Amino acid sequence: MPSHLTRQVFRAIVANEPIVSRGCLRRLHTANTRTTLNGSRHVTRQRSSPRVYGEEQRRTLFGLSLFRSKPPRDSKDVNYEPGIEKMMEYAKMERMRARLPPVEDIIQAWQQFIGVKKGKRDRIQDTQAVLLLQTLRYLRREAESQGEAVALDKEVLLRAAKRTSLEPVAQNAVYMELARELHECLSALPLSAENKVLSFEWYLGALCSNGQTQQAQDLLLDQGTAGLRPDIDVAQDGLATHGSSAMRSITQQRLAVQWARILKGFARERNEEGLFATLAEMRELGLETTSNRVAQVMIRHHMLTDDVDAVKHWWSVLLPHVLETSQERVDDEDPEKVLRRLLRWCLKTDNIQLGHSIVRDVVDRHPSKYIWDSVFLWAAGTKKSVDEIGRMMDVMESVNEKISNHLTGEHRFADITTINLLVEYAISQNDPYMAERFITLGQQRNIEPNAKTFTLQMDYRLSVGDVDGALIAYKHLQSSDTQSYTGDVAAVNRLIVALCGSKRHDFDTIMNVAADLSDRSARFEPITVSTLSMLHLSRDEIHDVADLLNTHAYSYSSAERILIRKNLIAFSLDLKTQTSRAWDTYTLLRSIFDEMPRSERTDLMLSFFARHRPDMAVHVFQHMRAHSREDTIPNASTYISAFSGCAKLKDLESLEVVHNQLKLDYNLDVTTTMRNSLMLSYTACEMPRRALDFWDEIVASREGPSVSSVHAALRACEKSPFGDLKARDIWARLRRNRIELSTDLCASYIAALAGNGDNELAISALEEAVEKGEVSLGSAKIARDGGVGEPVDGGALVLGSLYSAAPGQVKQQEIEAWAKEHQPEVWERIEEVGWEEDENGMRAVRVERGVKP
């Protein structure tokens, strides 16, 4: 069957029209490519872009360069984690319905990635989880087609299941889907008894961490006994000599942990009904409800609901665990940490008496060093002075002589941990003066600051805008031992951002701090990468920006990538940014942020139209057109935006390129709105006869014309030779079909008649319409049925359209003379509105005549 393009060619030949192929003459530069995050290809060294202003040129003599040119610099390779690139390749091939990579390659990629995550103890980002989920489902389908279980190693699956259960609560469905797939895979494999229990517990943890605690509880009630049966077998193997009581103890302990996880999930979801029902269920099962883990969950919940009586009750349950000196805890969090959180809650909610009571409970029983530090924190919160807290430290140290070492296991001395805790509290109160006083207190007691102290100094100095002071603290930090300390990374990131925003510090200072962070292989926060990218872009260091983004951008979550992407887009959209820099920024966005959606790409395209660079705008459009993602490929709205941009600049070449892309786009059906846009665009590009061909297509289409179609066709008649004949034919058809003729439509019709120089016919048509009541020349505001903008003066719209459409100064003077004689009041309103004059002396009344597609 002949293609749409073939039909267009033959129709042009039959109609004796030229075959325009300007879009085919555009040559695109070759480019090296590589796979991006979502599987598409992007440019690495050369770009398929128009030449921008400011590009370096070289003079030659007989083809020989007069200057010694530097070799082109290569950008750094993308810092993919092992296995990710192959999974990205699979995702793209699946999206394109092309040949998929071999199953063995996907298995190897999976195992590499999970192995690296285990070694780094790093979290799985949501973008990575999507790839893991897609490839795992692919492997399961392939295995089922062969009648086998998934070919991945069971140890790899277990590691992945453990990682998903440890992910922080993000309420992201992809983590839950991945955990469910892993659970189904593991359930079909022959696992050891212990691994079956672990797999079950990890799946419960994933459900509770992702807002599905009720489902986790139902699963535990349905499969809990079966899930713990292997645990009993393990106990029988290892503890047979200890009797059945030991086995029951181990089983009960594990079951209690699982139910405590359910309890914590309901508390996290603020589901009080589920929380208390779970607590009652645990009592019915004979499980301990006064354990450290349960008491912590309940205290946290009641602190969130500000239930003081319930907090008191559960504190009495937790107190024995707080005072316990055993180091062999089985719970995942020290109860002493809950004590500190509880004291902070008392300060925040002004429950001072309860706080005093809690402090007395722990101080009267020979507290540990950690508890003493919590007491000092309470003292600072209750407005005790720095000197008073110093005397309290003396009291703590004097007690050491009265306590036997074998009972307590440690001596109590104020140390840098104590000072840092107090400084942190001062920072939380936005009191840098208090923070400095606590640091001075430590110096008075011969307590040397450590890396965390300098980090805290950076924090509170940055909080008050003291960038110089923070930089001094950073230099002290460098002189301390930071090899095993990573708590300063966030503060150093904030320092880099502050230095970039400061006008007092030079580029080298900023780069020295950033280089130190890079040498340590520390994490660059997204805001840091974004800020440094802006700095490099302002210096035209495009390769440095590419290196920075290639190194860090692919390790971020989708939300973090969005933050960087939006900042880069804002930089490119800012019309104050040089065009060359805006284009370079776009090339980076296109290559590194392949997931950039259609709306953002359309905004970038329109910005280049606003810069009067339709060639760049069309390149942005063509990049969307060549993409493989459905949410990126241009839709009807994108085409209309591109047509409108070309029309505003009257760039016929760019318009025809976009129009040719539409002819070849099999994903779209051309609608009346799109044809309206084409009519308006070709009319603006001084091809009104070509525009009227779209009117004929609209009339012959099943959808038919709209009001905007009539306005657009009449506007084309206004600019077309002998267009008055076509306009009269359109108007007669409207009358025959008894279409309601509004003032707005009459204004377009009269302008179409006047546009061909027939003032007498236009004026007579206007007078006839006024007599029939189809047109009102009053001053009342009318809403434009086919136009844009606010409601306008009806009379001014009609006469203004008539005057503005008249070709030549003589014709405009004739209309002005007639209007002053027959419609003086309306003409006075037009003179109040005023007009614009072009370089040829032609005037146009300042009345909005725009037409929306």
N, C-alpha and C positions, 0 to 999 in steps of 0.2 A: 504494500500500500504506500503511495507517495507520501512523503513527510509534509509537515506544515510549511517548512521552509521552501520545499519544491513548489507547493501551490502558490506561495507568495511570489516566487520568481516568475512562474508562468503567467500569473495574473498581471504582473508588471509589464511583461512582454506584450500581452494581448492589449493592454491599455496604452501601449506606447509610452510607458513611463520609464525613467532611468532606474537602474538597479543600484541602490546606494549600499556600499559595503565598507564604510569608514571604520566600523568597529573591527573588521578583519585585518585592517592595515596596522593596527597597534601591535607593536612587537613587545613581548615581555622578556625581560632578561632571565637567563637561566639562573637557577639557584640551587645550592646544596640544601637538603632538607633532612629533618629527623622527626621522629614520632614525638608528639606532645602528650599532655596528661590524658586527653580523651581520645587519643589515637590518630588525630589528623597530623598532617605534615606541616612543618613551618620552616621559614628561611633562617639560615644560620650565618651566611657570610655575605651574600648578595641579596638584593631585594628587588622584587618586580614592581617597581614604583616609578612614577614620573620624576624627572629631574627637578629638584627643588632649588629655590634660590639660596645662594650661599655655598653651594658645593664647590670644592676646590677645582680649579681648572689649570691645565699645564700647557704652556706654549711649546710648540715643536718647530724644528727647522729641518725640512726635508724628511719629516717623519721621525726625527730623533729628538728625544726629550732634552731640554736645556737644563733641567734640574734633576738631581738625583732623588728619585722617589723612594719613599720608605715602603718596605713590603707590607701588604695588608695584614692587619692584626686579626688573629683568630679569636673568637669568643670561647670562653671555657665551655666544656661539655656540661650538659645538664647533670646535676647531682641526683640521679635516680637511686633509690635504694635497690639492692639486688632483687631481681625478679619482677619489679614493677613494670619495667619497659615492655617485657614480653606480654604481661597481662594487659597492658594498654594496647598493644598491637592486636591482641585477641578481641578486645572491646570494639576497636575500630573495624576490624574485618567482619565481625558479627553485625555491626550496624550497617555496613555496606553490602551485606549478604555476599561476601567474597569468600575465597577459600580460607578456612581457619587454620591456625598454626597446629602442628602435630601435638597430640595429647601428651607425649613424653616431654615436650618443651614446657607445656603448661604445668605439668607435675613438678618439673625441676624448678620452675620459677616460684611456685607455691612454697616448696620446701626451702628455697633460698631465703625468701622473704620472711617466713615465720622463724627461721633460724636466726636471722639478723635481729628480729624484734626480741627474741628471747635473750640474745646476748647483750643487747643495749638496754633491756628492760624499758623499752620505749612504747608509748601508746600507739595504737593503730588509728590513724586519722580516718575521718568519714569518707574522704575521697579514696583512700586505700581500701577501706572496708567494702565500698561499692565494687571495686575490681575483684577483691577476694570472693565476694558473693557471686558475681557473674561467672568467674572462672570455675568456682566450685560447682555451680549448677551445670555448667558445661561438662565437667568431669563426671558428674553423676549421670547425666544423660548418656554420655558415651559408655559408661560402665553398664548401665541398665540395658543398653542396646546389645551388649555382649553377654548379658545375663550374669554379670559379676558385680561385686561391691566396688565402691570407689577405689581407684588405684593408689590413692595417697597413703603414705605411711601413717599408721595409727598414732605413732608418737607425735608426728607433725599435727595431726588433727587434735590431739589432746592439748598440745601447746597452744594452738589457736583457740580452742574452747576456753582455756584458762585465761588467755588475754582478753577475750570478749567479756568474761565475767568480771574482770577487774577494771573495765573502762568506767570512767566517771559518768555520772548521770547526765546525759545530753538530750534525752528524749528524742533520739534519732532512730527512725524506724530501721535504717540499714543495719545497725548493730544487732537489733533484735532478730531481723531476718537472717543475718549471718549466724547468730547463736543457734537459731532453730535448725538451720541447715546442718550445722556441725553436730548438733544433738542427734538428728536423724541419721547422719552418717555413722556416728559412733555407736548408735543403738544397733546398727546392722552388722557391726564388726565383732569378732570374738575377742573380748577384752578380759583382762584379769578381774578378779572380784574387786580389788581396791580401785582399779581404774574405772569400773562401772559406777562405783559410788561417787568417785571424784567427778566424773562426767555429769552425773545427775545433779550434784551439788553446784557445779559451775553453771549449769543451765538454769537452776533456780536463782542463782545470783544474777545472771543476765536478765531474767524476767523482772526481778525486784529492782534492778538498777535502771530499768527502762519503763517504769510506770505500769507494769503488768503484774503487780503483787498478787491480785486476786487469782489470776491464772496460775501463778506459782503455788498459791495455797491449795487450789483445787488439785494441781498435779501432785503435791506432797501428800494430800489426803488419799488420792487414788493409787499412787505408786510408792508412797513412802515406805511401806513395809517391804515391798519387793525391792525397792532401791537399797534398803539397809540389809537385806538378807545376805548379800555377799560379805558385808562387814562382819556378820556373825561368823561366817565361815573363816574369815581371816582371824577373828578372835580365837576360834577353836584351834586353829593351827598354831598360833603363837602363845596362847595363854591357857592351854589345857590343864597345866599343873596348878593353876590358881583357882580353879573351880568356876562354876556357872555364874557366881556373883560378879566376878571380874568381867566376864563377857557381857553380862547385862549392863554393867557400869559403862563399858565402852560404847555399847549400842545406844544407851540412853544419852550419853554425852554427845554423841554425833547427832542424834535426833534433836536434842536441845539446841545445838548450833544451827541446824536447819530451820527450826521454828523461830529462833531468835532472828534469823535473816528475814523471815517473813514479817516478823514484828517490826524490824527496822524499815522494811519496804513500805509498810502502811504508814509509819511515822513520817517517812520522807514525802509521801504523797498527801500528807495531812488528812488521811482517812481515819478519823477517830473511831467510827463505828467498826471498821475492820480491825483496828488496833486492839480495842477492848475485846472483840470477839475472839481474836487470836490468843489473847492472854487467857481468856476463859477456856479455850480449847487446850492450851498447854496444861492448865490445871487438871482438866479431865483426863488427859493422857498421863498424868502423874509426873510431868516434867517440872523441874525446878524453876520457879518464877521469881526467885530472889537472888539470882546469879548476878555477877558483875555486868555481864552483857545486857541482860534484860533491864536492870536498874538504870544503866546508861541511856538506853533507848527511851525509857519512860521519862526520865528527868529531862532529856532534850525536848521531848514532845510537850511536856507541861510547861517548860520554859517558853516555847513558842506560843502557847495559848495563855501564858501569864496566869497559870493556876497555882497560886502560892501554896495552898494547903497540900495539893498533890505533890508539889516539889519538896515540901517538908517531909512528906511520907516516904517518898522514894530516896531522899537523902539519907534517912535513917536506915534504909535497906542497903545503900551503897557505902555507908560509913565504914563498916568492917572491912570491906574490900580496899578502901582507901588506906586504912591503917595497916593492912597486911604487908609484911616485910618480905614475903617469899618472892624470889626472882623467877619462879617457874610458872608464870601465868600462861593460861591457855587462851585467854581472850585477845582480841586483835587490837585493843587499845587500853592503855594504862588508866585506871580509874582516877588517878591523881590529875590527869588532864581534864577530866570532867569537873573536878573540883575548881580548877582555874576558870573554866568556862562558866561555872555556876556563880563564882564570885563576880565575874564581869557582868553577868546578868543581874545580879543584885544591885550593882552600881548603876546599871543602865535603867532599871525599873524603879530605882529609889527604895529598894527593900533593904534598908541599912540594918535594921534589927535582925533580920534573918541572916544577913552576911556576918554580923558580929557573932551570932549563935554558931554558925558553921565554923568560924575561925576558932572559937573556944573549943568546939568539939575536937579539932585536930591538934591544937596547940597543947592541950592538957595531957596528951598521950605520947610525948617524945616524938614529935614529927620528924620526917626525913628532910633532907636538904631541899628537895623539890617542893615540899609543903611549906617550908619556911619561905622560900622564894614567892610562893603564892600569897603568904601572909604579908610580905613586903609590898606586893602588888596591891593588896587590899588597903594597906596603910596609905599608899600613894593615892588610891582612888577616894579615900575618905579625907583627903586634904591634909594629911600629915606632911610636915615640912621635910626637906631633904635632910636636915640635921637630925630630926626626930627619927627618921628611918635609919640614919647612921647609928644612933644609939640603940635601936632595936637590933641591929646587926651585932653590936657589942654584947647584948643580952644573949643572942643565939650562940655566939662563940663561947660565952662564959659557961653555958650549960654543958659544953663538951666534957668538962672535968667531972660532972656529976653523973654522966651516963657511961656505963661500961661498954667498951668497944664491941664485945661479943654479942651484945643484945641489939645494937643498932647497925653494926656493919660499916659505919662511916662516921667521920667527924664533920661537924657543920661549920663551914667557913664561907663568908661571902666571897664570891669569885666573879669573874667576868660574865658568867652566865646570869648571875643576879643583876649586875649592872645593865646588861643588855636587855633583860626583861623590863626593867624600870624605864629604860630609854624608849623601848617600844611602846610602853603605856603613854609616855609623854608625847610621842609622835601621834598616837591615836587621839590625843586630846588637842592636837594642833598647837602644842606649846614647846617650841624649840628652845626657849630659855630654860625650862625645866629639864629638857634632855641634856643640855650642856651642864647643868648643875649636877645631874647624876653622873656624868662622865668625870666631872671634877671630883666628886665623892669617891669614885673608884681610884683615881690617881692619889688622893689623900690616903687611901688604905693600901697603897702599893699594888694595886690591881692593874696590870698592864692591859691595854685594849688589844683586841684581836681583830681578825678580818671582819667579823660580824659587826663589831663596834664601828669600824670605819664605814661599813655598808650602811648602817643606821644613820651615821652622820651625813652621808650622801643623801639619804632619803629625806631627812627633815630640812636640810639646807635647800634641796631642790623644791620642796613643798612651799618654801617662802620666796622662791625665785633667786636664791643665792647660788648662782652657777659657779662663780669663782670659788666660793667656799666648798662646794661639792667637788670641784676639780682638785682642790687641795686634799680633801679627804680621800679622793681616788688615788692620788699619788702616795699617800700613806698606806693605802690598801695594797698598792703594788709592792711596797717594801715589806709587807707581811707575808706569811706563808699561806698562799692561796691554792696550792696544788691539789689539796683534797677538799677545798671549800668551793661550793658552787652557789651559795646563797647570795652572792653579790651580782649575779648575772642580770637579774631584773633591774637592779639599781644602775648598773653600768649602761644598760639599754636606755633607761630614762635619761641618764647623763648625756648620751649621744644625741638624743632627741632635743634636749635642752640646749646643747652646744650648737646644733644646727639652727635652732631658732634664735640664738643670741647673735647680736651684731658685733660683739667685742672679741670673738675668738676666730682665729684664722682657720683655713682649710686643713693645714697640717696638724693642728691640735686635734681636730675632729677625727682625722684619719688615724692618728696615733692611738686614740682610744679604741676606735673600731678595729684596728689591726691587732691590738692586744686581745680583744674578744675573739677575733677570728683565729689567732694563733692557739688559743685554748680550745678551739673547736666547740665553743659555747653557742648557745642558742641565740639567734638574732630574733627579737620580737617583730611581729609584722609591722608595727608602727615605726620601728627602727629602720627596717628595710625600705618602707615607703618614704620616710624622711630622707634617708641617704640617697634614694633614687632621685628625689626631687633636687637634691643638692648637685648630683652629677649631671642631671639633665640641664640645670641652669648653667653649667659649665661646658655643655656640649660634649660630655664624656659618655657617649652612648655605649661604648664597649664596656665601660665600668658598670653601667646600669645593667647591661645584659649579663655580665659575670655575676653581679650581686644577686639578680633574680634567678639565674640558673642554679646558683649554689643553694638558695634557701627556699624559693617559692614552692618547690614541689614537695617539701616536707610539712607544709601547713595544712590545716583543715580547710574546708570550703569556706567557712565564715572568715577565717584569717586571710585567705586568698581574695575574698570579696573586698576586704578592707584595703588591701594594697591596690587592687584593680580599680576601685572607685577613686582613689586618690590620683592614680595615673590618668584616669579618664578625665577627672576634673582639671588636671593640668593641661591636657590636650584640648579640652573644650574651651578653656579660657582664651578669649580672643586677644588678650594681651601677650600670650605666648607666641613666639615667632613661629611662622608656618613650618619652617624646617624642623624645629624642635617638636612641634605638634605631630608632624608626620613620623619622626623617629620614635616618638612615644607610642604612636599607633602601631608601628611595626613590632615593637616590643610586646604590646598588648596582644596582638594577633598571634605572635609566635609562642608566647609563654602562657597566656591565659586563653587557651583554646576554648574553654567553657564560656567565654564572654557571650551573653545572650544577644538575641536579635535587637532588642530595644536599645541596648548600649551601643551596638555597632551602628544602628540607625542614627543615633545622636551624633556619633563621630562623623558619619557621612554628611549629615546636615551642617555640622560645624565647618567642614571643608567647603561646602557650598557658600556658607556665610563668609568665608575667607576669599571668595572668588577664585577658588581652585576646583573647578568641576572635574578636572582630570583626576585629582586625588580622590574626590568623592566617588567617582565612578569606579576607581580601583577598590575602594572599601566595599562598594556594592558587589563587584565581581568576586571579591573574596568571600562574601556571604553566599553568593550564588554557587561557588565551587565547594562549599562546605558539605560535610556529610551528616551533620546533626540536624534533625527536624526543627529543633527550637532555634536554629541559626539561619537556615535557608530563608530567603526573602519571602514574605507573604504579600497579599494584595496591598496592605497598608505601606509596606516597604517600597513597593514599586511606585505607588502614588507619591510618596515622599520624594523619591528620586526624580520622578517626572516634574514635580513642582520645583525642585531645586534647579533642574536644568532650565525650566521655563523662566525662573526669576533672573537667571544670568543670560538667557537667550542663547544658550549654547546648543546649537543643533546637533553637532557631532556627538556630544555626550548623550543627548536625548536619544539619538538613533542607536547608540550602543546599548543603552538600557532597554529600549524597545525591542531590539533584536534578541536580547536575553529573554524577554517575555515570550517572544515567538517560540523559543526553544524550550521553555519551561513547561514540562508535562505535568507538573504538580499542581498547576493552577488553571482554573477556568476563568477566562476573561469576562469580567462582569461589566455592567453598565457604568458603575462608578469608575472603574479603571479606564474605560473608553472615554468617559467624560474628562478624566485627567489628561488623557492623550490629546483630546480635542483642544483643551485649554493650553497644553504645553506646545503643541505644534503651532497654534495661533500665535502664542507669545514669541515663538522662534521664526515668525514671518513666513509660515507655510499654512495659511488658512485653508487653501484648497485641499491639502492633505488632511487637515483636521476635519473637513466636512465629510471625508470618506468614512470616518468613524461614526458620524451621525447616521449615515446610511446603514452601517453595520448594526447600530443600536436599534434602528427602526425594524430591521429584519430579524433581530434576535428574539428569543422567547421571552426574555426578561422585559424588553421594551424600554422606552425612554422614561426618565424622571424629570422633574421640574428643572433640576440642575442641568440635565442634558439639553433642554430647550435653551436655557441661558447660554450654555457653552456653544451651541450651534449658532445662535444669533450673534454671539461675539465673533465667531469665525466668519459669519456673513458680513459683519461690519468691516473686517479687514480684507475680505476677499474681493477680487475684481468681479463685477456683476453679481456680488453677493446679495444685492437687494432682491433679485429674482428668486433666489433660494429662500430668503427671509419671508417674502410674500407667500411662497408655497407652504412654508412651515406654519405661518400664521393662519392661512386658510385652512390647513389641516386641523389646527387647534379649534378653530370655530366650528368646523364640520363635526368634530367629536365632542362639541359642547364642553370643552375644558374651561374651567373658571379662569378668566384672564385678570390677573392681579396688576396693580400699579407697577410692581417690580418687573413683571414680564413685559408690560407695555413699554417701559423705559428701555429694555433691551431691544425690543423690536424697532422702536423709533430710532434708536442709535444705529441699528443695522442699516436702516434706510438712509440715514444721514451719512453714514460712513462711506457710501458710494457717491456722495456729492449731490443727491437728489433732495435738496432742502424742501422744495415744494411738496413732494410726496410725503416726506417725513412730517412736515407741519400739518398737512391735510389729515394724515393718519392720526396725529395727536388730537386735532380738533374734533375729528369723528369719535375718537375714544372718549373725549371729555363729554360730548353730547350724549353718548350712550351710557354714561356713568361708569365706564370701565376704568377710568383714570380720574383721580382726584388730585388737583394741584394745590390743595390746602396745606397748611403748615403742620398738620397732624403728623406725628411720628408713625411710621409703618415698619413692621418687621419684614426683612428681606427674605422671601421664601427660597431663593436660590443663592443668596449671597452670604457674606461673612460680616462680622462686626455687629455693632449696636444698631437699634432701630434708627431710621433716618427720616428727615423731612421729605414727604412724598413728592411735593411740588419741586423741591430743589433737586431730588433724584432724577425726575423726568427731564426737566429742562437742563440740568447739569450733564446728563448722559447725552442729550441731543447736541449740546454745545461742544462737549469734549470729543464727540465722535466725528464732527464735521472736519473734512480734510482741507487744510489750508486756511490762511488767515482771512481770505475774502469770504469763504463760506461761514466761518465763525462770526464775522461781522454782520452778515445777513441775518443769522439767527439772533444775534444780540439786538439788532434793530427791531426785528419782529417781536421779540420778548418784551422789550421796553415799551412797545406800543400796545400789545395785546395782553401781556401778563406782567405789568409793572411791579406788582407786589411780590410776585415770585422772584423776579429778577433782583429786586432789592435784597431778598433773603440770600440769593446766590452771591451777591456782592459782599454781604456780611460773612459768608462762608469763605470767600476768596478762592484763588486758583494758583496753580503752579505753572511756570513757563519753562519750556525747554530751550536748548541752544538755537533752535530754528524759529523761535518766536511763537510757537504753538502753545496755546494755553489749555489747561485741563482743570475743571472745577474740582475743588477738594471735597468730593463726595465719594464715599466708599462704593466702588463698583465691582469689587472682587467677587468671584464666583467659586463656590466650593464644589468639589467633584461629586 
